[in-house]
Amino acid sequence: MSIKLFIPGPVDVEKDVLEKLAMTQIAHRTKEATNLQESISKKLQKLMYTDNTIILSTSSGSGIMEMSIKSCTKKRAAVFSVGAFGDRWYNMAVTNNIPADHFKSEPGMPTTPEMVEEALKTGLYDVVTVTHNETSSGLMNPVYEIGQVVKNYPGVIYLVDAVSSLGGAKIEVDKCGIDICLSSTQKCLGLPPGLAVASVSEKAYERALTVENRGFYFDLVNVYNRVKKDYQYPSTPSTPHMFALDYQLGKILDQEGLDNRFDRHQKLADIVREWASKHFELYAKDGYRSNTVTTILNTKGNSVGDLNKELAKRGYMISNGYGKLKEKAFRIAHMAERKEEDLLALLKEIEDIWDL
Ligand SMILES: Cc1ncc(COP(=O)(O)O)c(C=O)c1O
């Protein structure tokens, strides 16, 4: 029996999209490869509401996270964290010898524009990192409002991790003033893991030009220059993923339509929140709840591990709480191509197993 994944990535991928991974291979230094990247760039620019340059990375999203903070920090990074993935950005800074400070919010609370203002007015920082959608806590940060603060500091590069939200929630990159907005394919974009995407502003590129020791594979300058030159990459990209991405972006833009897609994610989030509030409690503060994954406090103290074992027999999988929240919370993802009827069926199974 196949298992329907209600985990926040990797997600179920539709058969027609999977088939694109098996297309006849092309050489990566051909006009065909250039055309493929150009097509992906134009579609991602629409999805991200930006004129910035689009780059891909044959890695998961963490690759572009590391590339961004390493290539853009000359002075010091202000790393804002609302959970495990914000903390990851800080760990990347520390392990790369990048000067950084870690600003953590209280559990379930967002990164606020005020926190960012407070940090930036010290004049210590030239990079700000924010997690748009924190997959561990099910929290969505106000990246637009934060962007309005960052705009007042022209020497600061604004990096946003949209790994678990791009394609499921509207992120207007240019309106928000985001210099690098990055994501992974295995979440709301509805593709298999193995590729990461990002929009990169000229300002971020110009900063990177001044930063030493950017590394090699994840050197932003190297990748940006090559994409600008001929829509190709310094190393061999995963062309199978690129075929699938190009096709899936076409479906997202032309078949479903962006507004419908964002509305569907919102509707699924509303259903889970209402259900969770009836039986449990939500982890994230009202007003900052994620539209793509809901983190629910396990107030009844049932075993989430056992629940998942029973759900597997019935064809479903959800996620346990992340890190310290293991067994204290559980997460239901509602992203990518998930449909309302599947979600309602899952919730019914949980009610049945836990006798809610
Ligand atoms: C918010 C967030 N950021 C970063 C990552 C890391 O992404 P990847 O596993 O694609 O490297 C994840 C993965 O779950 C995530 O949810």
The ligand as an SDF file (V2000), in Angstrom:
LIG
                    3D

 16 16  0  0  0  0  0  0  0  0999 V2000
   12.2910   25.8630    7.1050 C   0  0  0  0  0  0  0  0  0  0  0  0
   13.3460   24.9400    6.6140 C   0  0  0  0  0  0  0  0  0  0  0  0
   14.5300   25.4480    6.2990 N   0  0  0  0  0  0  0  0  0  0  0  0
   15.5200   24.6750    5.8380 C   0  0  0  0  0  0  0  0  0  0  0  0
   15.3370   23.3220    5.6680 C   0  0  0  0  0  0  0  0  0  0  0  0
   16.4260   22.5070    5.1040 C   0  0  0  0  0  0  0  0  0  0  0  0
   16.0700   22.1650    3.8200 O   0  0  0  0  0  0  0  0  0  0  0  0
   16.7250   20.9470    3.0510 P   0  0  0  0  0  0  0  0  0  0  0  0
   16.3870   19.7150    3.8260 O   0  0  0  0  0  0  0  0  0  0  0  0
   16.0990   21.0040    1.6950 O   0  0  0  0  0  0  0  0  0  0  0  0
   18.1840   21.2020    3.0360 O   0  0  0  0  0  0  0  0  0  0  0  0
   14.1190   22.7370    5.9850 C   0  0  0  0  0  0  0  0  0  0  0  0
   13.9080   21.3000    5.8300 C   0  0  0  0  0  0  0  0  0  0  0  0
   12.9640   20.7280    6.2960 O   0  0  0  0  0  0  0  0  0  0  0  0
   13.0990   23.5830    6.4500 C   0  0  0  0  0  0  0  0  0  0  0  0
   11.8950   23.0740    6.7300 O   0  0  0  0  0  0  0  0  0  0  0  0
  1  2  1  0
  2  3  1  0
  2 15  2  0
  3  4  2  0
  4  5  1  0
  5  6  1  0
  5 12  2  0
  6  7  1  0
  7  8  1  0
  8  9  2  0
  8 10  1  0
  8 11  1  0
 12 13  1  0
 12 15  1  0
 13 14  2  0
 15 16  1  0
M  END
$$$$
